């Protein structure tokens, strides 16, 4: 009987582990559906704010980094092939994060985190000219900016997208965690 006991325990452990795996897969699918379902419930006003926020992000990042050519800024190094796609992806995410701050009647007011701000700041460094950025030039010099900072820019771009995506998912998940009570519910309790 002692010889069979370890096999029975091992079978139980494997069954328990498969149940945990199934539950975690279900949780991941629920989270994905929840975020998408929440986006479907956004009123038109939120989508308008998201669009305006995305356009503002493009202008606020593309003008000083000289992706949009203006007489005010000059770029010594031509933009990379991925600068515009990264900027557009980040602008869309930043606009959507900004739209989560538009109040809804059925949710409580939430304070924001710093993920979105960090993502926006990292975007600026990711798509900017490595030798046009005064902070980078002061820290590394012209040669250092080209040698050390320029190769890091694709990683900064990925980090910026990740930070903004995290900010968006966190804002959307928290939105309905503590909804406001209906107007009549408070007066009925008293």
ROMAR-814483 format. One record per residue: residue in three letters; x, y, z of N, C-alpha, C in turn. Coordinates in steps of 0.1 Angstrom, whole numbers, padded with zeros to 4 digits, always signed. Example, Ala and Ser with C-alpha at 12.3 -4.5 7.8 and 13.67 -1.06 7.14 Angstrom:
% residues 2
ALA+0132-0057+0078+0123-0045+0078+0132-0033+0078;SER+0128-0022+0071+0137-0011+0071+0129+0000+0079;
END
This chain:
% residues 190
UNK+0008-0012+0000+0000+0000+0000+0009+0012+0000;UNK+0020+0012+0007+0029+0024+0007+0035+0026-0007;UNK+0037+0015-0014+0043+0016-0027+0034+0024-0037;UNK+0021+0022-0036+0011+0028-0045+0008+0042-0041;UNK+0010+0045-0028+0006+0059-0023+0013+0070-0030;UNK+0026+0070-0033+0032+0081-0040+0027+0083-0054;UNK+0023+0072-0061+0017+0073-0074+0004+0080-0074;UNK-0004+0077-0063-0017+0083-0062-0016+0098-0059;UNK-0006+0101-0051-0004+0115-0047+0001+0123-0060;UNK+0010+0117-0067+0015+0123-0079+0004+0125-0089;UNK-0005+0116-0091-0017+0117-0100-0026+0129-0095;UNK-0028+0130-0082-0036+0140-0077-0029+0154-0079;UNK-0016+0155-0077-0009+0167-0079-0010+0172-0094;UNK-0009+0162-0103-0010+0165-0117-0024+0170-0121;UNK-0034+0164-0115-0047+0168-0118-0050+0182-0112;UNK-0044+0184-0100-0046+0197-0094-0039+0208-0102;UNK-0027+0205-0108-0020+0215-0116-0027+0218-0129;UNK-0033+0207-0135-0041+0210-0147-0053+0218-0145;UNK-0059+0217-0133-0071+0225-0130-0066+0240-0128;UNK-0054+0242-0122-0049+0255-0120-0046+0261-0134;UNK-0040+0254-0143-0037+0259-0156-0049+0263-0163;UNK-0060+0254-0162-0072+0258-0169-0078+0270-0163;UNK-0078+0272-0150-0083+0284-0144-0075+0297-0148;UNK-0062+0296-0149-0054+0307-0153-0057+0311-0168;UNK-0059+0301-0176-0062+0303-0190-0076+0310-0191;UNK-0086+0306-0183-0099+0312-0183-0098+0326-0178;UNK-0089+0329-0168-0088+0342-0162-0082+0351-0173;UNK-0072+0347-0180-0066+0355-0191-0076+0358-0202;UNK-0084+0348-0206-0094+0351-0216-0105+0361-0210;UNK-0109+0359-0198-0118+0368-0192-0113+0383-0192;UNK-0100+0384-0188-0094+0398-0188-0094+0404-0202;UNK-0091+0396-0212-0090+0401-0226-0105+0405-0230;UNK-0114+0396-0227-0128+0399-0231-0133+0411-0223;UNK-0129+0413-0211-0134+0424-0203-0129+0437-0208;UNK-0116+0438-0212-0111+0450-0218-0117+0453-0231;UNK-0119+0444-0240-0125+0446-0252-0140+0449-0250;UNK-0147+0442-0241-0161+0445-0239-0162+0459-0233;UNK-0153+0464-0225-0153+0477-0219-0152+0488-0230;UNK-0143+0485-0239-0141+0495-0250-0153+0496-0259;UNK-0161+0485-0260-0173+0486-0268-0184+0494-0261;UNK-0183+0496-0248-0193+0504-0241-0189+0519-0240;UNK-0178+0523-0246-0174+0537-0245-0184+0545-0253;UNK-0188+0556-0247-0197+0565-0255-0189+0573-0265;UNK-0196+0579-0275-0189+0586-0286-0180+0597-0281;UNK-0184+0603-0270-0176+0614-0264-0162+0609-0260;UNK-0161+0597-0255-0148+0591-0251-0139+0589-0264;UNK-0146+0584-0274-0138+0581-0287-0134+0594-0293;UNK-0141+0605-0292-0137+0618-0297-0125+0623-0289;UNK-0125+0621-0276-0114+0625-0268-0101+0617-0271;UNK-0104+0604-0274-0092+0595-0278-0086+0600-0291;UNK-0095+0603-0300-0090+0608-0313-0082+0621-0312;UNK-0088+0631-0305-0081+0643-0302-0068+0642-0295;UNK-0068+0633-0285-0056+0630-0277-0045+0624-0286;UNK-0049+0615-0295-0039+0609-0304-0033+0619-0314;UNK-0042+0628-0319-0037+0638-0328-0028+0648-0321;UNK-0032+0652-0309-0023+0661-0301-0010+0654-0297;UNK-0010+0641-0295+0003+0634-0292+0012+0634-0304;UNK+0006+0631-0315+0014+0632-0328+0021+0645-0330;UNK+0013+0656-0328+0018+0669-0330+0029+0673-0320;UNK+0026+0670-0307+0035+0673-0296+0048+0666-0296;UNK+0048+0654-0302+0060+0646-0303+0067+0648-0316;UNK+0059+0649-0327+0065+0649-0340+0071+0663-0344;UNK+0066+0673-0339+0072+0687-0342+0085+0688-0335;UNK+0087+0687-0322+0100+0689-0316+0111+0678-0320;UNK+0106+0666-0324+0116+0656-0329+0118+0657-0344;UNK+0112+0667-0350+0113+0670-0364+0109+0659-0373;UNK+0100+0651-0369+0093+0641-0378+0084+0649-0387;UNK+0078+0659-0382+0070+0669-0390+0080+0681-0392;UNK+0083+0683-0405+0093+0693-0408+0087+0707-0405;UNK+0094+0715-0397+0090+0729-0394+0103+0737-0394;UNK+0101+0750-0395+0113+0759-0394+0119+0760-0380;UNK+0112+0756-0370+0116+0757-0356+0126+0747-0352;UNK+0126+0735-0357+0134+0724-0353+0142+0718-0365;UNK+0154+0714-0363+0162+0708-0373+0167+0694-0368;UNK+0167+0685-0377+0172+0671-0373+0185+0668-0380;UNK+0195+0665-0373+0208+0662-0379+0209+0648-0384;UNK+0202+0639-0378+0201+0625-0383+0188+0622-0388;UNK+0187+0615-0400+0173+0613-0406+0166+0603-0397;UNK+0152+0604-0397+0144+0595-0389+0146+0581-0393;UNK+0144+0572-0384+0145+0557-0387+0132+0553-0394;UNK+0132+0541-0400+0120+0536-0407+0109+0534-0397;UNK+0112+0531-0385+0101+0527-0375+0096+0539-0367;UNK+0102+0551-0369+0098+0562-0360+0083+0565-0362;UNK+0077+0566-0374+0063+0569-0376+0054+0558-0371;UNK+0057+0545-0374+0048+0535-0368+0048+0535-0353;UNK+0059+0537-0347+0060+0538-0332+0052+0550-0327;UNK+0054+0561-0333+0047+0573-0329+0032+0571-0330;UNK+0027+0566-0341+0013+0564-0343+0007+0554-0333;UNK+0014+0543-0331+0010+0533-0321+0009+0540-0307;UNK+0019+0547-0303+0019+0554-0290+0009+0565-0289;UNK+0006+0572-0300-0004+0582-0300-0018+0576-0298;UNK-0021+0565-0305-0034+0558-0303-0035+0554-0289;UNK-0025+0548-0283-0026+0543-0269-0027+0555-0260;UNK-0019+0566-0262-0020+0577-0253-0034+0584-0254;UNK-0040+0585-0266-0053+0590-0267-0063+0582-0260;UNK-0062+0569-0261-0071+0560-0254-0070+0561-0239;UNK-0057+0562-0234-0055+0564-0220-0061+0577-0215;UNK-0059+0587-0223-0065+0600-0220-0080+0600-0219;UNK-0086+0592-0228-0101+0591-0229-0106+0584-0216;UNK-0098+0576-0210-0103+0569-0198-0106+0579-0186;UNK-0100+0591-0188-0103+0601-0178-0116+0609-0180;UNK-0122+0607-0191-0135+0613-0193-0145+0606-0185;UNK-0152+0613-0176-0161+0607-0166-0173+0600-0173;UNK-0177+0589-0167-0189+0582-0171-0198+0583-0159;UNK-0211+0582-0162-0221+0583-0151-0221+0570-0142;UNK-0217+0559-0148-0218+0546-0140-0205+0542-0134;UNK-0195+0550-0133-0182+0546-0127-0177+0557-0117;UNK-0170+0552-0107-0164+0561-0097-0152+0568-0103;UNK-0149+0580-0098-0137+0587-0102-0124+0580-0097;UNK-0115+0578-0105-0102+0571-0102-0090+0580-0104;UNK-0081+0579-0095-0069+0587-0097-0060+0579-0107;UNK-0052+0586-0114-0044+0580-0125-0031+0576-0119;UNK-0024+0567-0127-0011+0563-0124-0001+0570-0132;UNK+0011+0566-0131+0022+0572-0138+0026+0564-0151;UNK+0020+0553-0154+0024+0545-0165+0022+0552-0178;UNK+0011+0559-0180+0009+0567-0192+0019+0578-0194;UNK+0022+0585-0183+0031+0596-0184+0045+0591-0188;UNK+0049+0580-0181+0062+0574-0185+0062+0569-0199;UNK+0052+0564-0204+0051+0559-0218+0052+0571-0228;UNK+0046+0582-0225+0047+0594-0233+0061+0600-0233;UNK+0067+0600-0222+0081+0605-0221+0091+0596-0228;UNK+0089+0583-0227+0098+0574-0233+0096+0575-0249;UNK+0084+0577-0253+0081+0579-0267+0089+0590-0273;UNK+0090+0601-0266+0097+0613-0271+0112+0609-0273;UNK+0118+0602-0264+0132+0598-0265+0134+0587-0276;UNK+0124+0579-0278+0125+0568-0287+0125+0573-0302;UNK+0117+0582-0305+0115+0587-0319+0123+0599-0322;UNK+0129+0605-0312+0137+0617-0314+0151+0615-0320;UNK+0156+0625-0325+0170+0625-0331+0180+0623-0320;UNK+0188+0613-0321+0197+0610-0309+0207+0621-0306;UNK+0211+0629-0317+0221+0640-0314+0214+0653-0313;UNK+0201+0654-0314+0194+0667-0313+0188+0669-0299;UNK+0188+0658-0291+0183+0659-0278+0194+0664-0268;UNK+0191+0676-0263+0201+0683-0254+0205+0675-0242;UNK+0196+0668-0236+0199+0660-0224+0209+0648-0228;UNK+0206+0642-0239+0215+0631-0243+0229+0637-0247;UNK+0229+0648-0254+0242+0654-0258+0250+0658-0246;UNK+0243+0664-0236+0250+0667-0224+0256+0655-0217;UNK+0248+0645-0216+0253+0633-0209+0263+0625-0217;UNK+0262+0623-0230+0270+0614-0238+0279+0621-0248;UNK+0276+0633-0252+0283+0639-0263+0278+0634-0276;UNK+0282+0640-0287+0278+0637-0300+0281+0623-0304;UNK+0293+0619-0302+0297+0605-0306+0291+0595-0297;UNK+0290+0598-0284+0283+0589-0275+0268+0587-0278;UNK+0262+0598-0282+0248+0597-0286+0246+0588-0297;UNK+0254+0589-0308+0253+0580-0319+0257+0566-0316;UNK+0267+0564-0307+0272+0551-0304+0264+0543-0294;UNK+0259+0550-0284+0252+0543-0273+0237+0545-0273;UNK+0233+0558-0275+0219+0561-0274+0211+0556-0286;UNK+0216+0558-0298+0208+0554-0310+0205+0540-0310;UNK+0214+0530-0307+0210+0516-0306+0199+0513-0296;UNK+0198+0521-0286+0188+0519-0275+0174+0523-0279;UNK+0173+0532-0289+0160+0537-0293+0149+0527-0296;UNK+0152+0516-0304+0142+0506-0306+0137+0500-0293;UNK+0145+0498-0283+0141+0492-0271+0133+0503-0263;UNK+0136+0515-0264+0128+0526-0258+0114+0526-0264;UNK+0114+0524-0278+0101+0524-0285+0092+0513-0280;UNK+0098+0501-0278+0090+0490-0273+0086+0492-0259;UNK+0094+0498-0251+0091+0501-0237+0079+0511-0236;UNK+0080+0521-0245+0069+0531-0245+0056+0525-0249;UNK+0056+0516-0259+0043+0510-0262+0038+0501-0251;UNK+0047+0494-0244+0043+0485-0233+0038+0493-0221;UNK+0045+0504-0218+0040+0513-0207+0026+0518-0210;UNK+0024+0523-0222+0011+0529-0225+0000+0518-0225;UNK+0003+0506-0230-0006+0495-0230-0010+0491-0216;UNK+0000+0490-0207-0002+0487-0193-0011+0497-0187;UNK-0008+0510-0190-0017+0521-0184-0031+0519-0189;UNK-0033+0516-0202-0046+0515-0207-0054+0504-0201;UNK-0048+0492-0200-0054+0480-0194-0057+0483-0180;UNK-0048+0488-0172-0050+0491-0158-0062+0501-0156;UNK-0062+0511-0164-0073+0521-0163-0087+0515-0166;UNK-0087+0506-0176-0100+0500-0180-0104+0490-0170;UNK-0095+0482-0165-0098+0472-0155-0104+0478-0142;UNK-0098+0489-0138-0102+0496-0126-0115+0504-0127;UNK-0119+0506-0139-0130+0515-0141-0143+0510-0135;UNK-0146+0498-0135-0158+0492-0130-0156+0485-0117;UNK-0145+0486-0111-0143+0478-0098-0151+0484-0087;UNK-0154+0496-0087-0161+0502-0076-0171+0513-0082;UNK-0182+0508-0088-0191+0517-0095-0198+0526-0084;UNK-0202+0538-0088-0210+0547-0080-0224+0541-0078;UNK-0229+0543-0066-0243+0538-0064-0253+0547-0072;UNK-0264+0542-0075-0274+0550-0082-0279+0562-0073;UNK-0283+0572-0079-0287+0584-0071-0298+0581-0061;UNK-0307+0574-0064-0318+0571-0054-0314+0561-0043;UNK-0303+0553-0045-0299+0543-0036-0294+0550-0023;UNK-0287+0561-0024-0282+0567-0012-0293+0573-0004;UNK-0303+0580-0010-0314+0586-0003-0323+0576+0003;UNK-0324+0564-0003-0333+0553+0002-0327+0547+0015;UNK-0314+0547+0017-0307+0542+0028-0309+0550+0041;UNK-0311+0563+0039-0312+0572+0050-0326+0572+0056;
END
